[in-house]
Amino acid sequence: MQGAPLQVPPNCDLTLGMVCVEKSVPGRTVWQVAADERFANPAGVLQGGFVAAICDSGMGAASLTWARGRKVYSSNVEMKVSFMAPVWPGQLLTCEARIVSGGRRVVFAEAEVRCADGKLAAKASSTYLLSMRD
């Protein structure tokens, strides 16, 4: 809804248990989240949609910091996720998201999700559309 106040942190990040641990550099954010068994698939590993949501939240937040003080909405217009390794419940995951290229209206982002041992679990890329908000 245009003009609605923003909730920070958003409910999606609260539900996933995401915590932003670094956002001091414009266009880059770092998040941590516990791989909770509530989000496991029938095989016992984290469901891919959970990992994709982590990437989306991280890249979306990075796009907002890219705006450098402008008040904008950021809308994901497409996203690709490659899963590199299974994520087992109980691990602490780190998602680093950054803007690779962008302008005033469109930004291209990438994210990596790593397990506590540094193993790459997923890599994502996405395009976000920025629009001014009042």
N, C-alpha and C positions, 0 to 999 in steps of 0.2 A: 504494500500500500504506500503510495507516494506521500511523503510528508510525515509518516509515522515515526515515532521515536525508535531509535535502535536499542536493542537489548544487548549489552556487553557484560559478560560473555553470553553468546547466544545459547538457547536451550539445547541445540544439537551438540555443541561442545561440552556442555555440562553433562548431557546424557552419556556421551562417549568417554567422559573423564579426562578430556584434553586440558593441558595446562601450557600456556605460552611461557617459555623460559628465556626467550630472547627476541627482541623486536627493535633494537636500537639502530639498525642499519636500514634505511629506506629500501623497500623491495625485498626484504629478507626476514623470515620468521623461523623460529625453532620451537617445536612443541614436544612435549612428552606425554605419554599415555600408557597406562597399564593394559596389557592384553588380557582382558577379563574373559573368563570362561562363559559368561552370558552371551558373548558374541561368537562363540565357536559353532562350526557347522557339524553335521552328524559324524564326520570323521575325527572330530576333536581339535581341528585347527581353526584359527580365526577365519571367519567368513570374509570373502574378498570385498564385499560391499563395505564392511567395517574399515578395512585398510584403505579403500578408495575414499571413504568419508574423511578419514584422517588427512589424506592428501588434499582433498577439496578444501577443507577448513584451513589448512596451512597455506595453500596457494591463494585462497581468497583473502586471508588476512595479509599476506605479502602484497597483494594488489592494492589493498587499502593503504598500507604504509608507503607504497610507490606514489600515491596521490600527493604526498608531501604537504599535508595540511589542508588540501581541498576536501570539502565534505562531499563524498561520493557514495553511491551504491555500486556494488561490484557483483555482476551477474556472470556465472559460469555459462559459456555458450557451447563448449565441447570439452571432453576430457578423455584421455587415454591412460590406462594403467597397465603396467606389465608387472606380473608377480614373479619374483625371482626365487623365493624360498618360502616354505610354510612357516607360519608364526604360531607357536604353541602358547596356550594360556599361561599366565604367570610371568611373562617377560615384560620388561619395561622397553617400550618402543620410543624412538626419537624420529621426528619428522622435520627435515629441513626443507623449507620452501623458499624459492627465490624467483624474482622476475628476471627473465632472460633478455627480454626486449619489450619496449612499450612506449606509448605516447600518452596523450591526454585522454583518449577514448578507449583504446584497446591495449591490453598487455598480454604477453605470452609468458607463462610460468612453468616451472618444473619443481618437482618434489621428490625426495628420497625418504623412504622409511627404513630405518635400521634397527636391528635387535640390539640388546645391551652389549653383546659381544662384538658389535660392529658389522655383523653380517647384513648385507643388503637384502631386504625383504620385498620391497616394491619400488618402482620408479614410475612417476606420473608426469604428464604434461597437459596443459590446459590453456585455453584462451578465455580471457575475462573482458567483459564490456563494462566500462566505467560510465556512470551517468551522474550528473550533479544532483544533489539533494538540497533542500532548503534548510 
